[in-house]
Amino acid sequence: MNIKMVDLVGQYLKIKDEVDAAMQSVINTAQFINGAKCKEFSANLANYTGAEHAVTCANGTDALQISLMALGLQRGDEVIVPAFTYVATAEVIALLGLVPVLVDVDWATFNIDPSKIEDAITPHTKAIVPVHLFGQCADMGRIMEIAKKHNLYVVEDNAQAIGAQWKGMLGGRENPKSGTIGHIGCTSFFPSKNLGCFGDGGAMFANDEVLAQKLHCIANHGQKVKYHHSIIGCNSRLDTLQAAVLDVKLQHLDEYIASRQAAAAYYLQELASVEGIELPVTADYTTHVYHQFTIKVRDGKRDALKEFLAGRDIPSMIYYPLPLHHQEAYRDMAVVVGGLENSVELSGRVLSLPMHTELTEEQLHYICRAIKAFYR
């Protein structure tokens, strides 16, 4: 079967001529840093997402850090994040001398539970960072209501859900895309992402021009005019070659999303009768772009199922084996609100199955048949 978790080679081969031509055009100009293609891709990305401004940077972690820097937060300020997420979300908070405040997630969607957020708010709380985990929007309607009530910033971690949409009106906009609802949205172009480049890359989204200019300034050493540095910044740039690749792949993103949704639909239908697992659920307020297809394995059999699949040359991954408050680096410095029962339990149950744009029906059938065989 030659099944992969992510088949980047197969995806590239389908658009090889387009990508090669785009990269060659950059090489021909030798504009490797801040070339014309960077500006062109930023404009096309903003147009695709519906954001007023898209500011590119070196990677998704930088996007989160620059966003928090742009909000003018001070050391000791608290930022609410989900306990079940990739470490980068909390990492940038700690690096800036801020305090990550960990709250539990919703069992069904894996995303931050809005009902837990208000319990975590103190006079030191300044921002909420909801993560659109695995490919669907967090409950941004409720999150934005809470933020407005308590005068908090919202920075969306949209690294896994670019192209997902909120269903209905929100913030005066109809069906806004994830990453464009809060004050700032962030995404990653890591190669395995739904929109991935051939190295590292990231971007930030904002609908406020002043805020967008500040994001751009911080990412460029804190300068608006060359060699004149008005604020403390950093060096975080998207290479022109990566912008060229991304601009090609952006034209195929909706096609990629449809392929992932079709693979997910196959899984959902074929595995519905397997009692030993719990299938992913899409909330009624969002679409799902399936960066991951993550099941919950019951009765403590997650690791056994993973090993069983590996024996049949089927890869799988555990995203994530530890909640943030069980990570050594955050045990003593993060604030934990509540028991975080869902986050702990999910870390012991989740298993992500192969999910990418090149999965064939034959491969999907083989994977599902293997899972059913495990439970016979």
N, C-alpha and C positions, 0 to 999 in steps of 0.2 A: 504493500500500500504506500510506503514512503510517506507516512503522515507526519506533518510538522505542526507545532503549535502556531507558528506564523511562517508563511511561505513567501518571503520577500523576493526570492529569485523568480518564482513563477509570476508574481505580480509585475516585476520589472520586465520580464520577457514580452509581456503583452503590450507594453508601451515603450519598448526599447528605442525605437526610432525617434519618438518624440522626446524622450529624456536625453538621449545621446546628442540630438541636435541642439537642445536647450543648453546642455552643459558645454558643448563645443562653441556656442555663441558667446558664452562668458569667457572661455579660454581665448577666443579670438580677440576679445577686447582687453583682456588682462585686468579687468576691473573686479578683482577678487574680494575687495572689501567695500561695502556700501555702493555697489554698482547699481546701474539702472534697474536691473532685474529685482533688486531688493524693494525698491519703491513700487515697482509694478506689481509684485506679489502682494505687498502690503495693501495696496488699493483693491486688488482682486479679492483678498481675504476679507477685508472690511465689507465689500459688496456681498460676498457669499453669506457672511454671518449676519449682516444687517447692522453691524456696529458702525458708529460714526467714525471711529478711528481704530486702526490695528497697528500696533507698534511691535516690530519683531525684535528678538533678542537671541542669546546664545543657547538657551535651553529652558525647559519648563520650570526648573527650580529657580533659576534667575528671574523668571517671570514673576513667580510668587514673591521673591525677596524684593525686587524692584517695586512691585505693587505696594507692599507694606511700607517701604521707604517713602513712597510718594504720598502716603497718607499722613506723614508727619507724626507718627506714633513715638512715644517716649519710653525709655527703659522702664520696665516694671508694668507697663500697660498690658492688659490681658486680652488674648485673642481666643475665641471659642472655635474648636475644631472637633471633628469626629474622632473617636478613639480607634475606629477600624478604618485605616487608610494607609497609603504608602507614607513612609517616614518623611519625605520631603515637605509635606504640608506643615508638620510641626518643626522640622529642622530649621527652616528659614526664620520662624518665630523666635526660636532659641538663639540663633546666630545674631539677631538684632537686639538681644537683651530684653525681649518681650517674654510674656509668660503664656505658654500654651495651656488652655483650659479644655480638658477632655470631657466630652459628653457622649452618651450612647447613640447607637444607630438603630434605625428601624429594621426589624427582623426580615421583613419581606423584600425591601428594596436595597438594603445594605447602606443606605444613605443616612446622613445625620437626621436624628429625630427632633423635629421642631418642638415637640412637647417637653423636651429636656433642656432646651436652650435657655428659657427664661429662668429656670432654677440656677443656672450658672452665671447669670449676670450680676455683677457687683459694680460699685462706683468706679472701679478700675477697668472695666470692660470697654474696649474701643471698637472691636471688629469681630465679625463672624466669617469663617472660611468654610463654606459648604463645599464638599467634594462630590462631583457627579460621578460616582463610582461605577465602574464596569460599563457605562454607556447610557445611563438615563439621568434625567434631571432630578436633583433633590427637590424637595417641596418648596420651591422658591416663592410661591405665593405667601405662605405662612412665614417664611424666613424674612421676606422683605417687610411684612407687617410688623414683625417683632423688631427689626432693625429701625424702622421708622419710629416706632413707639419709644424706643430707648436711645435714639440718636446714635446708631452704630453704623459703621461702614460694613459693606459686604464685598468680599473678594471671592469670586467663584474659581475653584480649582477645576478646570474643564479639560484636564489633560487626557481623560479617557472618553469624553463624550462630544467631541466636536461634531456638529451636524445634528445633534439631538434638538428637539423643539418642545417648548412649553405649549400645551394645547389651550388655546383661548387667549383672552386679553390679560395682559399683565404690564403694569407701568405705562399704560396708555398705548401699548403696542400689541398687535395681534400675532399670535404664534411666534413669539421671539425665540431665537435660537439660544441654546445654553451658552454661557459665557458672556452674554450681552445684557443680562438682567440686573446684576448687581452694579456697584460703583465701578468695579474693575473685574474683568475676566482674564484668566490665564490659561494657556494651553502649552502642550509639549509636542514637538515634532520628532521625538525619538523614533527610530526606524520602525518599531513594531506598532506604533500608534495607528489609528485609523487614517490619519493624514500624517505620514512619516517621511522624513528625508533620508539621506544617505550618511547621516552622522548625527550631530546634535543640533537642536534648534528649538525655538519657543516664540511665543507671541503674547501680547496683552491687548485687551479690548477695553475701550472706554467710549462713552457717549458724551462726555464733557471735554471740550477742547482744551481747557486750561490743564485739566488732569492728564490728558493725553500728551500735551507738550512736556509736562513734568516727567512722565514716564520715559519719554524719548530722551530728555535731558539727562536723567539719572543713568540710563543705559549707555550714554555716550560721555562718560567721565564727568557728568555734571556740567556740561558746556552746551550752550546754545550757539555761541560764536567760537570758532576754533581758537584754542589757547586762552579762552576766557571762561573760567570755571565759577559759576554762581552758586552751586550747591555741591555737596559731597555726592559723588556718583560712583559708578563702576564701569568696567569695560565688558560689555555684553552685546555682541553683534551676531547677527545671522549672516553667515558667509554667502556671497553672491551665488556660488555654485549650488548651495543648498536651496536658496530662493528659487533658482531655475528649476530644480527638481520638483520642489513643492508647487510651483505654479502650474506645472504639467499635471501633477497628481491631483491638485485641487479641481481641475476640470473633470476628473473621474470620481470625485469623492462621493457623490450621490449614487453612482453605480456601485462603488465599494460598499456603501451602507446597505444598499439593496441586497447585495450578495451575502453580507453578514446576516441580515434579517431573514433571508431565505434559509440559510444554514440553521439559524436559531429555530425557525418554524419547524424544520425537519426534526431537530432534537426534541422540541416540545411535543410533537405528535408521537414520535416513536418511543419516547421515554415516559410518557404519561402514565403508563400502567406499572412502572417499576416502583414498588412500595418502599424500597429502601432508600430512596433519594427524594429530595424536595427540589423542584425545578424553579428557575428564576421567574420572578413576577414583574411585570411592567405596571407601574402606577398609572392610574387613569388620567393624570394630568400631563403626561409626557410621552414622547416617542422614545424608542430604545435603539441605539446604534451598535450595540453588542461589541464593544471593545473586548469583553470577555463573556463567555457563557459559563457561568459559575453555578454549580449545583451544591446543595447541602446534603451530606451523607449521614444517614442516621446510624444509631446504635454503635458508635465508635468504630465504624468500618472504613473510615476515610482512607487511612494509610494502606489498608489491605486492598482496597479497590484500586488505589494508585499503583501499587505494586503489581496487581493482576493485569492492569492495562499495559504497564511497561513490559510485562512478559509477552505481550502480544504486539509489541512495537507501536503502542499508542501513547504518545506523550500527554502529560497533564501537569498542571502547576497548582501550587497552593498560594493564593493571594488573599490573605496574608497570614503567616503562621503564628504571629504574635500581635495582640493589640498594642497600641503605643505605650500604655502605662505598664506593660510587661517588658518593654525594651529597656535594657540596662541604662542607656543614656538618659532616659526620661523618667525613671522611677522616682527620683528625688526632686526633680525640678518642675515637673508638670503638675498642674492642679487637677485632681480627679473629682468629678461631680457624679455622685451616685455609684452604684455597684458595677455599672458597665457590663451587665450580664450578657446582653446580646453580643457585644463585641468579643467577649471572652469565648462564648459558645460558638460563634461563627468561626473564630480562628481555629477551632478544633474540628470543624465540619466542612469548610469550603473546599471545593476542588474545581478548578477551571479546566474545561475540555478544549480540544483544538478549535480555534475560531479564527478564520481569516478569509480573504476574498477568493482563494483558489480551491477551497474544499469542494470535492466532487460528491455526487450522490452515493457513489460506490464507497468512498471513504467514510461518509457519514453513516451509511448502513453498517459498515464493518465496526465502527466505534459503538454504535447503539447495540448491535448484536453482542459485542463483547461485554457491555455493561449488563445486559439481560442475562448473559451466561453466568456472570459473577453471582447473581442472585437466585439462580436455579438451585 
